[in-house]
Amino acid sequence: MAIVDIVARVPAPDSYAGGDPQATRAPRTPASAGGRDLRLDLFRGLALLIICIDHTHRLWLANYTVGKFMFFDAGEMFVFIAGYTAALVYGRYLESRGAGFAVARIYRRIGQIYMAQLALFAALFLFRAGWQLASGGPALDFAGLAVRALTLQGPFSLMYTLPVYMALLAVLPGLLLLLGRAPLVLLALSATLYVAELVFRWNPAAVGLVTEWANVLNWQFLFVIGLLARRWTAGGPARTRLPAWLPWLAVAAIVLFALAHVGLVRWSILGEQRIDWLWGKRHLGVLRLANFLLAAWLIAILIGPGSRLPGWPVLAPVRLCGKHSLPIFWLGAVLAGIGSVLLTKLDDSAAMNVFVAAAAATALFGAALALERGLPATLRREIRLRLGAIRPAAIAARAAGSD
Protein backbone atom coordinates (compact mmCIF):
# COMPACT_ATOMS: atom_id res chain seq x y z
CA MET A 1 0.00 0.00 0.00
CA ALA A 2 1.31 3.44 -0.90
CA ILE A 3 1.99 6.15 1.67
CA VAL A 4 -0.69 8.26 0.01
CA ASP A 5 -3.33 5.64 0.75
CA ILE A 6 -2.21 5.30 4.36
CA VAL A 7 -2.24 9.04 5.07
CA ALA A 8 -5.63 9.48 3.37
CA ARG A 9 -7.13 7.16 5.98
CA VAL A 10 -5.75 9.04 8.98
CA PRO A 11 -8.58 11.01 10.63
CA ALA A 12 -8.25 14.63 11.61
CA PRO A 13 -7.53 15.15 15.34
CA ASP A 14 -11.06 16.47 15.92
CA SER A 15 -12.78 13.82 13.82
CA TYR A 16 -14.10 11.88 16.79
CA ALA A 17 -15.66 13.25 19.93
CA GLY A 18 -16.96 10.02 21.41
CA GLY A 19 -20.08 7.97 20.67
CA ASP A 20 -20.79 7.06 17.08
CA PRO A 21 -17.72 7.98 14.94
CA GLN A 22 -19.85 8.52 11.86
CA ALA A 23 -22.26 10.83 13.68
CA THR A 24 -19.52 12.95 15.25
CA ARG A 25 -17.13 13.19 12.35
CA ALA A 26 -16.00 16.80 11.81
CA PRO A 27 -16.59 18.35 8.40
CA ARG A 28 -13.78 17.79 5.97
CA THR A 29 -11.49 20.79 5.47
CA PRO A 30 -9.65 20.59 2.15
CA ALA A 31 -6.16 21.92 1.57
CA SER A 32 -7.65 24.56 -0.72
CA ALA A 33 -10.35 26.80 0.70
CA GLY A 34 -11.68 30.21 -0.21
CA GLY A 35 -9.51 30.43 -3.31
CA ARG A 36 -6.29 29.93 -1.29
CA ASP A 37 -4.05 26.90 -1.07
CA LEU A 38 -3.80 26.39 2.68
CA ARG A 39 -0.70 24.26 2.20
CA LEU A 40 1.22 27.30 0.95
CA ASP A 41 0.12 29.38 3.94
CA LEU A 42 0.96 26.58 6.36
CA PHE A 43 4.49 25.88 5.13
CA ARG A 44 5.29 29.53 4.50
CA GLY A 45 4.23 30.28 8.07
CA LEU A 46 6.34 27.37 9.30
CA ALA A 47 9.33 28.73 7.36
CA LEU A 48 8.88 32.18 8.91
CA LEU A 49 8.76 30.71 12.41
CA ILE A 50 11.90 28.68 11.77
CA ILE A 51 13.70 31.74 10.38
CA CYS A 52 12.90 33.64 13.57
CA ILE A 53 14.04 30.74 15.75
CA ASP A 54 17.26 30.05 13.83
CA HIS A 55 18.33 33.71 13.93
CA THR A 56 17.78 34.12 17.66
CA HIS A 57 21.28 33.39 18.93
CA ARG A 58 21.61 30.97 21.86
CA LEU A 59 17.97 30.00 21.68
CA TRP A 60 17.91 26.31 22.57
CA LEU A 61 14.91 25.69 20.34
CA ALA A 62 17.13 26.36 17.33
CA ASN A 63 18.85 23.03 17.97
CA TYR A 64 15.72 21.20 16.87
CA THR A 65 14.73 22.94 13.64
CA VAL A 66 14.97 21.33 10.22
CA GLY A 67 18.43 22.75 9.46
CA LYS A 68 19.94 20.62 12.23
CA PHE A 69 18.78 17.38 10.63
CA MET A 70 18.69 18.15 6.90
CA PHE A 71 21.03 19.91 4.49
CA PHE A 72 18.37 22.55 3.82
CA ASP A 73 16.58 24.93 6.15
CA ALA A 74 13.77 27.50 6.09
CA GLY A 75 15.54 29.56 3.41
CA GLU A 76 14.87 26.92 0.76
CA MET A 77 11.27 26.59 1.90
CA PHE A 78 10.74 30.34 1.65
CA VAL A 79 12.27 30.75 -1.85
CA PHE A 80 10.50 27.72 -3.34
CA ILE A 81 7.12 28.81 -2.00
CA ALA A 82 7.85 32.35 -3.21
CA GLY A 83 8.36 31.02 -6.74
CA TYR A 84 5.25 28.85 -6.61
CA THR A 85 3.14 31.71 -5.26
CA ALA A 86 4.56 34.17 -7.80
CA ALA A 87 3.46 31.93 -10.66
CA LEU A 88 0.07 31.46 -9.03
CA VAL A 89 -0.67 35.13 -8.32
CA TYR A 90 1.14 37.09 -11.01
CA GLY A 91 0.59 34.43 -13.65
CA ARG A 92 -3.13 34.85 -13.02
CA TYR A 93 -2.79 38.62 -13.38
CA LEU A 94 -0.89 38.12 -16.63
CA GLU A 95 -3.64 35.94 -18.07
CA SER A 96 -6.65 37.94 -16.88
CA ARG A 97 -5.47 41.57 -16.80
CA GLY A 98 -2.55 41.67 -19.24
CA ALA A 99 1.21 42.16 -19.05
CA GLY A 100 1.06 45.83 -18.04
CA PHE A 101 -1.08 45.15 -15.00
CA ALA A 102 1.00 42.14 -13.95
CA VAL A 103 4.28 44.07 -14.22
CA ALA A 104 2.79 46.98 -12.28
CA ARG A 105 1.70 44.64 -9.49
CA ILE A 106 5.12 42.97 -9.37
CA TYR A 107 7.01 46.24 -9.02
CA ARG A 108 4.45 47.54 -6.57
CA ARG A 109 5.26 44.51 -4.44
CA ILE A 110 8.99 45.23 -4.79
CA GLY A 111 8.31 48.73 -3.49
CA GLN A 112 6.45 47.34 -0.49
CA ILE A 113 9.32 44.99 0.29
CA TYR A 114 11.84 47.82 -0.01
CA MET A 115 9.86 49.93 2.46
CA ALA A 116 9.66 46.93 4.81
CA GLN A 117 13.46 46.60 4.53
CA LEU A 118 13.97 50.24 5.54
CA ALA A 119 11.46 49.91 8.38
CA LEU A 120 13.32 46.81 9.58
CA PHE A 121 16.58 48.76 9.59
CA ALA A 122 14.98 51.58 11.58
CA ALA A 123 13.60 49.20 14.21
CA LEU A 124 16.82 47.21 14.61
CA PHE A 125 18.97 50.33 14.68
CA LEU A 126 16.86 52.01 17.36
CA PHE A 127 16.96 48.90 19.54
CA ARG A 128 20.70 48.34 19.14
CA ALA A 129 21.53 52.01 19.57
CA GLY A 130 19.42 52.09 22.73
CA TRP A 131 21.15 48.99 24.05
CA GLN A 132 24.58 50.45 23.31
CA LEU A 133 23.62 53.65 25.11
CA ALA A 134 22.24 51.80 28.13
CA SER A 135 25.23 49.47 28.38
CA GLY A 136 27.84 52.21 27.85
CA GLY A 137 29.07 50.82 24.53
CA PRO A 138 30.27 52.82 21.53
CA ALA A 139 27.68 54.67 19.48
CA LEU A 140 26.61 53.13 16.17
CA ASP A 141 27.55 54.82 12.90
CA PHE A 142 24.07 55.78 11.69
CA ALA A 143 25.18 57.33 8.39
CA GLY A 144 27.26 54.35 7.30
CA LEU A 145 24.66 51.82 8.35
CA ALA A 146 21.85 53.80 6.71
CA VAL A 147 23.71 53.88 3.37
CA ARG A 148 24.11 50.10 3.53
CA ALA A 149 20.41 49.71 4.29
CA LEU A 150 19.37 52.02 1.44
CA THR A 151 21.56 50.10 -1.02
CA LEU A 152 20.26 46.72 0.23
CA GLN A 153 23.60 45.68 1.72
CA GLY A 154 22.34 44.74 5.18
CA PRO A 155 23.66 45.72 7.64
CA PHE A 156 21.98 43.66 10.39
CA SER A 157 21.07 39.99 10.60
CA LEU A 158 17.97 38.99 8.63
CA MET A 159 18.33 42.08 6.41
CA TYR A 160 19.89 39.90 3.71
CA THR A 161 16.82 37.86 2.82
CA LEU A 162 14.48 40.45 1.33
CA PRO A 163 17.04 41.88 -1.14
CA VAL A 164 17.41 38.46 -2.76
CA TYR A 165 13.63 38.17 -2.98
CA MET A 166 13.46 41.62 -4.56
CA ALA A 167 16.08 40.66 -7.15
CA LEU A 168 14.08 37.56 -8.08
CA LEU A 169 10.87 39.57 -8.40
CA ALA A 170 12.66 42.14 -10.56
CA VAL A 171 13.24 39.53 -13.28
CA LEU A 172 9.90 37.79 -12.72
CA PRO A 173 8.15 39.36 -15.77
CA GLY A 174 10.67 37.74 -18.10
CA LEU A 175 10.48 34.46 -16.23
CA LEU A 176 6.69 34.41 -16.51
CA LEU A 177 6.92 35.08 -20.25
CA LEU A 178 9.20 32.06 -20.72
CA LEU A 179 7.10 30.01 -18.33
CA GLY A 180 4.04 30.50 -20.48
CA ARG A 181 5.69 29.97 -23.87
CA ALA A 182 8.69 27.70 -23.36
CA PRO A 183 8.87 26.21 -19.84
CA LEU A 184 11.55 23.69 -20.80
CA VAL A 185 13.72 26.49 -22.17
CA LEU A 186 13.27 28.36 -18.89
CA LEU A 187 14.33 25.28 -16.92
CA ALA A 188 17.37 24.72 -19.17
CA LEU A 189 18.54 28.34 -18.94
CA SER A 190 18.06 28.44 -15.18
CA ALA A 191 19.90 25.14 -14.65
CA THR A 192 22.74 26.28 -16.92
CA LEU A 193 23.16 29.48 -14.89
CA TYR A 194 23.14 27.48 -11.66
CA VAL A 195 25.82 25.07 -12.85
CA ALA A 196 27.91 27.86 -14.40
CA GLU A 197 28.03 29.73 -11.11
CA LEU A 198 29.13 26.60 -9.27
CA VAL A 199 31.93 26.13 -11.80
CA PHE A 200 33.10 29.72 -12.36
CA ARG A 201 32.21 31.14 -8.91
CA TRP A 202 30.63 34.38 -10.06
CA ASN A 203 29.84 36.77 -7.24
CA PRO A 204 27.30 39.51 -8.00
CA ALA A 205 27.53 40.70 -4.38
CA ALA A 206 31.11 41.85 -5.09
CA VAL A 207 29.77 44.64 -7.30
CA GLY A 208 26.95 45.54 -4.92
CA LEU A 209 24.07 43.90 -6.76
CA VAL A 210 22.78 41.67 -3.97
CA THR A 211 23.82 40.77 -0.45
CA GLU A 212 26.16 38.04 0.70
CA TRP A 213 23.43 35.91 2.34
CA ALA A 214 22.78 33.98 -0.85
CA ASN A 215 24.13 34.13 -4.38
CA VAL A 216 21.08 35.02 -6.44
CA LEU A 217 22.59 33.30 -9.50
CA ASN A 218 22.25 29.99 -7.65
CA TRP A 219 19.05 30.60 -5.74
CA GLN A 220 17.18 31.66 -8.86
CA PHE A 221 17.18 27.97 -9.83
CA LEU A 222 15.05 27.04 -6.82
CA PHE A 223 12.76 30.01 -7.50
CA VAL A 224 12.31 28.86 -11.10
CA ILE A 225 11.62 25.31 -9.95
CA GLY A 226 8.84 26.77 -7.81
CA LEU A 227 7.43 28.54 -10.88
CA LEU A 228 7.52 25.32 -12.89
CA ALA A 229 5.97 23.33 -10.03
CA ARG A 230 2.98 25.64 -10.11
CA ARG A 231 2.64 25.20 -13.89
CA TRP A 232 2.87 21.43 -13.54
CA THR A 233 0.13 21.31 -10.91
CA ALA A 234 -2.10 23.97 -12.52
CA GLY A 235 -4.17 21.35 -14.33
CA GLY A 236 -5.77 20.14 -11.11
CA PRO A 237 -5.27 17.37 -8.57
CA ALA A 238 -4.83 14.64 -11.17
CA ARG A 239 -1.28 13.28 -11.23
CA THR A 240 0.65 10.49 -12.80
CA ARG A 241 0.13 7.20 -10.99
CA LEU A 242 3.34 6.34 -9.18
CA PRO A 243 4.56 2.93 -8.07
CA ALA A 244 3.60 2.18 -4.47
CA TRP A 245 7.24 1.63 -3.49
CA LEU A 246 8.51 4.98 -4.78
CA PRO A 247 7.42 7.11 -1.77
CA TRP A 248 9.00 4.57 0.56
CA LEU A 249 12.22 4.90 -1.42
CA ALA A 250 11.98 8.68 -0.94
CA VAL A 251 11.61 8.18 2.82
CA ALA A 252 14.73 5.99 2.85
CA ALA A 253 16.62 8.66 0.90
CA ILE A 254 15.52 11.34 3.39
CA VAL A 255 16.86 9.20 6.24
CA LEU A 256 20.18 8.80 4.42
CA PHE A 257 20.35 12.56 3.88
CA ALA A 258 19.83 13.11 7.60
CA LEU A 259 22.59 10.65 8.51
CA ALA A 260 24.93 12.12 5.91
CA HIS A 261 24.18 15.66 7.10
CA VAL A 262 25.23 14.90 10.65
CA GLY A 263 28.39 13.12 9.55
CA LEU A 264 29.45 15.56 6.84
CA VAL A 265 28.80 18.67 8.88
CA ARG A 266 30.69 17.25 11.83
CA TRP A 267 33.59 16.29 9.57
CA SER A 268 33.55 19.73 7.99
CA ILE A 269 33.77 21.46 11.36
CA LEU A 270 36.54 19.21 12.65
CA GLY A 271 38.53 19.50 9.44
CA GLU A 272 37.90 23.24 9.16
CA GLN A 273 36.85 22.74 5.55
CA ARG A 274 33.90 24.04 3.60
CA ILE A 275 32.75 22.64 0.29
CA ASP A 276 30.20 25.26 -0.68
CA TRP A 277 29.30 23.76 -4.02
CA LEU A 278 28.28 20.53 -2.28
CA TRP A 279 26.32 21.66 0.79
CA GLY A 280 26.98 25.36 1.32
CA LYS A 281 24.00 27.64 1.79
CA ARG A 282 25.29 30.71 -0.04
CA HIS A 283 25.74 28.83 -3.31
CA LEU A 284 22.77 26.48 -2.77
CA GLY A 285 24.96 23.39 -2.77
CA VAL A 286 23.96 20.34 -4.76
CA LEU A 287 23.15 18.28 -1.68
CA ARG A 288 21.05 21.08 -0.21
CA LEU A 289 19.06 21.38 -3.42
CA ALA A 290 18.58 17.63 -3.85
CA ASN A 291 17.65 17.15 -0.19
CA PHE A 292 15.06 19.92 -0.31
CA LEU A 293 13.48 18.87 -3.61
CA LEU A 294 13.15 15.29 -2.42
CA ALA A 295 11.53 16.40 0.84
CA ALA A 296 9.20 18.81 -0.98
CA TRP A 297 8.13 16.11 -3.42
CA LEU A 298 7.40 13.68 -0.60
CA ILE A 299 5.39 16.27 1.31
CA ALA A 300 3.42 17.10 -1.84
CA ILE A 301 2.49 13.42 -2.11
CA LEU A 302 1.56 13.08 1.55
CA ILE A 303 -0.39 16.34 1.73
CA GLY A 304 -2.33 16.55 -1.49
CA PRO A 305 -4.95 19.11 -2.55
CA GLY A 306 -7.67 17.17 -0.71
CA SER A 307 -5.75 16.72 2.53
CA ARG A 308 -7.42 17.85 5.75
CA LEU A 309 -4.17 18.44 7.63
CA PRO A 310 -3.56 22.08 6.49
CA GLY A 311 -7.04 23.01 7.72
CA TRP A 312 -6.65 21.64 11.24
CA PRO A 313 -7.71 24.33 13.76
CA VAL A 314 -4.58 23.78 15.86
CA LEU A 315 -2.47 24.92 12.87
CA ALA A 316 -4.48 28.10 12.31
CA PRO A 317 -1.87 30.42 13.94
CA VAL A 318 0.87 29.09 11.65
CA ARG A 319 -1.38 29.42 8.58
CA LEU A 320 -2.18 33.02 9.46
CA CYS A 321 1.53 33.79 9.78
CA GLY A 322 2.06 32.44 6.28
CA LYS A 323 -0.92 34.32 4.90
CA HIS A 324 0.51 37.65 6.12
CA SER A 325 4.09 36.78 5.30
CA LEU A 326 5.74 40.19 4.83
CA PRO A 327 4.66 41.85 8.13
CA ILE A 328 5.24 38.59 10.00
CA PHE A 329 8.75 38.28 8.53
CA TRP A 330 9.40 41.88 9.60
CA LEU A 331 8.19 41.26 13.12
CA GLY A 332 10.05 37.95 13.35
CA ALA A 333 13.31 39.65 12.33
CA VAL A 334 12.85 42.33 14.98
CA LEU A 335 12.03 39.74 17.64
CA ALA A 336 15.05 37.65 16.63
CA GLY A 337 17.29 40.69 17.05
CA ILE A 338 15.84 41.55 20.45
CA GLY A 339 15.94 37.93 21.61
CA SER A 340 19.55 37.55 20.49
CA VAL A 341 20.63 40.55 22.56
CA LEU A 342 18.74 39.33 25.61
CA LEU A 343 20.23 35.83 25.41
CA THR A 344 23.79 36.82 24.50
CA LYS A 345 24.19 39.97 26.59
CA LEU A 346 21.87 39.48 29.53
CA ASP A 347 21.04 35.86 30.37
CA ASP A 348 20.89 32.59 28.44
CA SER A 349 19.38 30.47 31.19
CA ALA A 350 16.55 28.01 30.67
CA ALA A 351 14.05 30.48 32.09
CA MET A 352 15.15 33.22 29.69
CA ASN A 353 15.00 30.76 26.78
CA VAL A 354 11.43 29.86 27.66
CA PHE A 355 10.51 33.52 28.06
CA VAL A 356 12.03 34.58 24.71
CA ALA A 357 10.44 31.69 22.81
CA ALA A 358 7.01 32.17 24.42
CA ALA A 359 7.07 35.94 23.95
CA ALA A 360 8.06 35.62 20.29
CA ALA A 361 5.35 33.03 19.57
CA THR A 362 2.72 35.13 21.32
CA ALA A 363 3.73 38.26 19.44
CA LEU A 364 3.83 36.55 16.03
CA PHE A 365 0.55 34.68 16.44
CA GLY A 366 -1.13 37.73 17.94
CA ALA A 367 0.05 39.96 15.09
CA ALA A 368 -1.13 37.44 12.50
CA LEU A 369 -4.57 37.30 14.13
CA ALA A 370 -4.76 41.10 14.25
CA LEU A 371 -3.84 41.32 10.58
CA GLU A 372 -6.44 38.71 9.70
CA ARG A 373 -9.16 40.63 11.49
CA GLY A 374 -8.12 43.89 9.84
CA LEU A 375 -7.27 45.63 13.11
CA PRO A 376 -4.38 47.68 11.64
CA ALA A 377 -6.65 49.08 8.90
CA THR A 378 -9.35 49.84 11.46
CA LEU A 379 -6.79 51.59 13.66
CA ARG A 380 -5.53 53.67 10.72
CA ARG A 381 -9.07 54.75 9.88
CA GLU A 382 -9.71 55.69 13.49
CA ILE A 383 -6.50 57.73 13.63
CA ARG A 384 -7.44 59.55 10.44
CA LEU A 385 -10.86 60.35 11.87
CA ARG A 386 -9.34 61.60 15.12
CA LEU A 387 -6.81 63.75 13.29
CA GLY A 388 -9.51 65.12 11.01
CA ALA A 389 -11.57 66.09 14.01
CA ILE A 390 -8.81 68.35 15.38
CA ARG A 391 -8.03 70.14 12.13
CA PRO A 392 -8.70 73.89 12.23
CA ALA A 393 -11.32 73.68 9.43
CA ALA A 394 -13.23 70.96 11.30
CA ILE A 395 -13.09 72.93 14.56
CA ALA A 396 -14.31 76.09 12.81
CA ALA A 397 -17.17 74.14 11.16
CA ARG A 398 -18.29 72.76 14.53
CA ALA A 399 -18.11 76.22 16.07
CA ALA A 400 -20.19 77.71 13.26
CA GLY A 401 -22.76 74.93 13.66
CA SER A 402 -23.07 75.54 17.38
CA ASP A 403 -23.77 79.21 16.74
N, C-alpha and C positions, 0 to 999 in steps of 0.2 A: 504494500500500500504506500502511496506517495505521501510526502509530508503535507502537501496541500490538502489531501483528503483527511488526514488526521486533524490538522488545525481547524478545518471547516466544521468538525464535529465538537470542538471545544466550546462549551457555553460561555456566555458573558458572565462576569462575576455577579451581576444582579439578576441572572436569569431565573433563579429559583428562590422563593421566599417561604418555602415550607408547603405542606399539603400536596395537592396535585401539581406536578411539574408543568403539565400542559396548560393548566388554568392560570398559573402564576408566572408564566414565561414573559419576560419583559419584551417590549417591542424591539424589533431588529433595527439597529442603527447602522446604515451602510457607511463605507469609507468616504463616499461622496454625498454631501448633503448641502442643500441651498446653493448649488452652483459652485461649491468649493470642494476641493479634494482634501479631506481631513487628514489624510496621510501626510501631505506636504506640510500642513500646519503643525502636526504632531512632531515630525522629525526635525523641522526647522526650529521649533521651540526647544526640543531636546538639544540641538546643536548650540543654541544660544545659551542655555543653562550650562552646558559643558564648557563653553568658551569662558564664561564668567568664573566657573570653578577653577579651570586650569590656569587662569591668569591671576588668581588670588594666591600670592606666594605664601608658602608654609601652611596652606589650608590642607588638612589631612584628607579631606574628601577627594582631593585631586589625585590621590594615589589609587583611586578605584574607578576612574573614568576610562573611556574606551582607548585612549592613547597609551595607557599603561599595559594593555593586553594585545593591541593590534598595531600594525605599522601606521595606520591612519588615525586621525582624530577628528574633532568637530570641524576643522577647517575644510576638509574634503566634503563633509556632509553639507556645509553651508554653500560651497561653490557649486556642487552638483545640483542641489535644489534650486539655487539661483538660476542656473541655466535652464532647468526644466520649467520653472515658473515663468522665466522670460519668454520662452517659446509659447507657453500657454496664454499669457496675458497679452504680450505685444504682438504675437502672431495673430491673435484674434483681432486686435486693433487693425493690423495690416490688412486682414481679409475683409473686415466689415466697414472700416472707415477710411482706408487708403494709406499710402506710404507717408504722406505729409503728417497726418494725424498721429500715426505710430511713432514717427521720428520725434515729433513734438513731445509726446508723452515720455519717450525714453529720456530725452535731454531735460525735461522737467524733473524726472526722477533723479537724474544726476545732480541737478541743482539742489534738490532736497537733501541728498546724501552729503553734498559739499557743506551745506549749512549745518547739518548734524555733526560733521567732522569739526567745524569751527566751534560749535557749541560744546562738543566734547573736550576740545582743547581748553576752552574757557573754564569749564567745571574742574578739570584736573589741575589746571594751573592754579586756580584760586585755592583749592584744597592743599596742594603741595606748598604753595607760597605761605599759606597760613600755618602749616605744620612747621616749615622752616623758621618762621618768625617766632612761633611759640617755643620751639626747641632751641632757639639761639643759633641755628645754622646759617650758612651764607645765603644771601638773597638770590633768587633765580633771575636769570637774564631774560626778561620778558621780550625784549625786541628780537633777540636771536631765536628764541623759541617760537615767537609768533610768526616770523618769516618762514620757519620750517613748517609750521602748521598751515599757513596760507599756500605754500607750494607742495602740500601733501607729502612732506618728508617726516612725518611723525609729529612731535618728538617723543611722546609718551607711549607706554605699553598700550596695546589694543587700538592705537591710532594708525596701524599699518594695514588693517584689514579693509576698511572702506575704500582707500585709494585703488586697491587692486580691483575691487568690485566696480568702481567708477570707470576704470580703464576698460574692463570687459563690456560694460554697458555702452561705452563710447563707440565701440566697433560693432555693436549688436545689429544696427540696421543692415550692414553688409552681410553679417552672418545669417540673418533672417532671409535675406534675398537668396543666398545660396541654399539655405535650408529648404526653401520652397521649390527651387528649380533644379538643384543638383546636390542632393544631400550626400551622396557618395563622394563627390568632389570636395565638399566641405570637410568631410571626415578625413580624406586623404591629405588635404592641405594642412589641416590642424595637426594630424599625426606627424607629418613631415616636419613642421615647425617644432614640435615637441622633441623629436629625435635629434634634429639639428642643434637645438640648444644643448641637449645632453652631450653632444659630441664636441661642439665648438665653444661651449661655455659663454654664450653671449650674456651680457649683463646690462639691461636697460636702466637699472637703478644707478649705474655709474654716471649716466648723463642726466640724472634727475627726472626720469620719466615716471617711474613708480618706486615704491619703497622697497626696502630690503627684506620685508617679511616673506614675500613669495615672488619668484620670478614669473611675471605675467606671461612670458612666452611659453612656459611649461604649463601653468595653471589654466591657460585658455583651453587646453585639450580637454580637461575635465568639464569645463563650462560647456564646450561644444558637445561633449558626450551627453550632458544633460539636455541640451537642445534636441539632439537626435533621439534621445529616449522619449521625449514628449511626442515627437513626430511618429515614432514607432508605435506608441500606445494610443495615438489619437483616434484610431479606428474603433475603439471600444474595448470591452473586457475580453473579447475573444483572443486567444493566443495559441501558438503552435503547441500541440500535445507533446509533452516531454516524457522521456522514459522515467519510470518510477524511481529508478536508482540514482538518477542524476542529482536531485537535491541532496540525497544522502552523501554523494561524492563531494558536493559543495561544502557540506558540514564538515566532512573529514579534512578538506583543504583549509577551512577556516581554523580548525584546531591546529593543523600543522603551521599555519601562519602565526598563531599565538605562541606556539612553542619556539618557532624560529625567531620571533620578535624578542622574546626574553633572552634567548641565547646570543643573538647577534648584537643586540644593544649592550648587553653586559660585556661582550667581547670588545665592542667598539670603545666603551668607556675605559676598560682596563688597558687596552692597547693604544689609547689616545689617538684613534684613527677615526676618520669620518669618510664614508663613501657616499657622497650626496646623490650621485646618479642612481644608486641602488635603493636607499631608503631615506635619504634626506628630505626634509620638508620643503625647504626653499625651492628646490628644483623638482618637486613632486617625483621622487624616486620611483623607479619601476616597481619595486615591491609595494610601496605605498599605494600606487595606482591600482595594481592588480588586486591587492588585499581589499581595497575599498570597493572596487567594481564587483568583486565576487560577493562581498557582504551585501551590497545594495541589491544585486540580482536575487540573492537568496531571500532577503526581506521582501522584495517585490512579489516573490512567489508565495511566501507565507502570509503576507498581508495584501490580499488582492483588493480590487475595487469593491467587492461585496463584503469585505471583512467588517466585523462589528467592533474589533479592538480599538481603532482610532476614535470611535464615538463613545467609549466608556466614560461615564461621568467623572471617575477618579482622575482621568487624564485631561479634563477640561482646562485646568490652569496651564498645563504645558501647551495645549493647542492654542489657547489665547495668546500666549507668548509668541508662538510662531506666526499667528495671524497678524500681530502688530510688531513685526520683526525689527523695523528700524528704531523706533523709540525704545523697545526692550533691549536691543543691542547697546544703544547709547547708555541706558540706565545700568545695564550689566557691566559695561566698561568702567563707569564711574564707581560702582560698588566694588568692583575688583581692585581698583586703585586704592580706595579707602580701606578695604579689608587687608590689602597687602601691607599698607603702612601700619595698621593696628597690630598685625601679627608679627611683622618684622621689627618694628620699632618699640612696641609697647609690651606685648605679651603674646606668646604662642602656646599657651596652655590649652588643655582640653576644653576648659570652660569657655575660653575666648574663641576657640575653633567652633564650638557649638553655637555661640552667640553670633559670630560672623555669618556662618552658614544659614542659620535660622532667620537672621535679619535680612540677608540678601534674598532668600526665597520669599519671605513675606513681602518685601518691597517689589520684587519682580511680578509675583502673582497678583498683588494688589494693583499695581500699575496696569497690568494687562486687563484686569477686570474693569478698572476705571475707563480705560480706552474703549473697551467693548461697549460699555454703557453710555459712551459719549460724554462723560463728565468733563473732560478738558474743553470740548466745544461749548458745553453749557456754561462753564466757568468763564470762557472768553466772552460769550454773549452777555453774561451778567456784568462783567467788568466794563464792557462797552456801554451798556445801559447806565451803569453808575457814573462813568465818566461823562456821558452825555448829559446826565442830570445836573452836573455841576458846572457845565459850560456857561459862560456869561449870557449867551443868547437864550439858553433854556431858562436861566434864572430870571432874565428880564421878561420872558414870555409868561412865566408863572406869576411874576409881580403884576404885570399888566392885567392878567386874568383875575387876580384877586381884587384889583381896583374896580 
